[in-house]
């Protein structure tokens, strides 16, 4: 697995160690998920989203911190307005977001498979998910 470093690792660590900000991130990512253009990676996105929600709510405790930070960093990238290609550019604005999601999904695939086996559940679609109110 490639190492996560720099700005995005720091941002991910901040979210993971600040419960109210982590909860805000989860809400923003849910809002982001309703956008068109994410269809290509929708299943991976839903799996990673549910993984983060279950970690943040305390339902899933067997997570790997490095993998969690990678997913949180990818989500932080998605909701950051100033990314490589601004989201307001029609069509092109989501290209970098989809690429980051696809890369993150590939990097944490084993972790997500383990999570799904441990949780033994069909993961809900993020657009229909009820978010936790208390994340720890």
C-alpha positions in Angstrom: 0.0 0.0 0.0 1.2 3.5 -0.8 1.9 5.7 2.2 -0.3 8.7 2.8 1.7 11.8 3.7 1.7 15.5 3.8 -1.3 17.8 3.8 -4.0 15.1 3.3 -2.6 12.8 6.1 -2.5 15.8 8.5 -6.1 16.7 7.5 -7.3 13.2 7.9 -5.6 12.9 11.3 -7.3 16.1 12.4 -10.7 14.8 11.5 -10.1 11.4 13.2 -9.0 13.1 16.4 -11.7 15.7 16.6 -15.1 13.9 16.9 -17.3 16.9 16.0 -15.3 17.7 12.9 -15.3 14.0 12.0 -19.1 14.1 12.2 -19.2 17.2 10.0 -17.0 15.5 7.5 -19.4 12.5 7.4 -22.3 14.9 6.8 -20.5 16.8 4.0 -19.5 13.5 2.3 -23.1 12.3 2.4 -24.1 15.6 0.7 -21.3 15.2 -1.8 -22.5 11.6 -2.7 -25.7 12.9 -4.1 -23.9 14.6 -7.0 -23.9 13.3 -10.5 -20.6 12.0 -11.8 -19.8 9.5 -9.1 -21.7 6.6 -10.7 -18.4 5.0 -11.8 -17.2 4.5 -8.3 -20.6 4.4 -6.4 -20.2 0.9 -4.9 -16.7 1.6 -3.6 -17.8 5.0 -2.4 -20.7 3.5 -0.5 -18.5 0.8 1.1 -15.9 3.3 2.2 -18.6 5.7 3.5 -20.3 3.0 5.6 -16.8 1.9 6.8 -16.2 5.5 8.0 -19.6 5.8 9.6 -19.3 2.5 11.4 -15.8 3.5 12.7 -16.9 6.9 13.7 -20.0 5.6 15.5 -17.9 2.9 17.3 -19.8 0.0 15.6 -16.6 -1.2 13.9 -13.5 -1.3 16.1 -11.3 -3.6 14.1 -10.1 -0.9 11.7 -6.6 -0.3 10.5 -5.7 3.3 11.4 -3.6 3.8 8.2 -6.5 2.7 6.0 -8.9 4.8 7.9 -6.7 7.8 7.5 -6.4 7.1 3.8 -10.2 7.0 3.4 -10.8 10.1 5.5 -8.1 11.9 3.5 -9.8 11.0 0.3 -13.2 12.2 1.7 -11.6 15.4 2.8 -10.2 15.9 -0.7 -13.7 15.4 -2.1 -15.3 18.1 0.0 -12.4 20.6 -0.3 -13.4 23.3 -2.8 -9.8 24.0 -3.9 -8.7 20.7 -5.3 -6.7 19.9 -8.5 -9.7 20.6 -10.8 -12.4 22.9 -9.4 -15.7 21.2 -9.1 -17.6 24.0 -10.7 -16.1 23.2 -14.1 -18.8 21.2 -15.9 -17.8 17.6 -16.5 -14.1 18.0 -15.7 -14.7 19.1 -12.1 -15.3 15.6 -10.9 -12.6 13.8 -12.8 -10.0 14.3 -10.1 -12.5 13.4 -7.4 -13.5 10.2 -9.1 -9.8 9.4 -9.6 -9.0 10.0 -5.9 -11.9 7.8 -4.9 -10.9 5.0 -7.2 -7.3 5.2 -6.0 -8.4 5.1 -2.4 -10.8 2.2 -3.0 -8.0 0.2 -4.6 -5.6 0.9 -1.7 -8.0 -0.1 1.0 -9.8 -3.0 -0.8 -8.5 -5.6 1.6 -9.6 -3.5 4.6 -13.1 -3.0 3.2 -13.5 -6.7 2.4 -12.5 -7.5 6.0 -14.9 -4.9 7.3 -17.8 -6.3 5.3 -17.1 -9.8 6.5 -16.8 -8.7 10.1 -20.0 -6.6 10.0 -21.8 -9.3 8.0 -24.3 -7.0 6.6 -25.5 -5.6 3.4 -24.2 -2.1 3.4 -26.8 0.6 2.8 -26.6 3.1 0.1 -25.1 6.3 1.4 -28.0 8.4 0.0 -30.4 6.5 2.3 -28.2 6.2 5.3 -29.1 7.8 8.6 -26.1 9.4 10.1 -25.0 8.9 13.7 -25.6 11.8 16.1 -22.9 10.7 18.5 -19.8 9.4 16.8 -17.9 8.0 19.8 
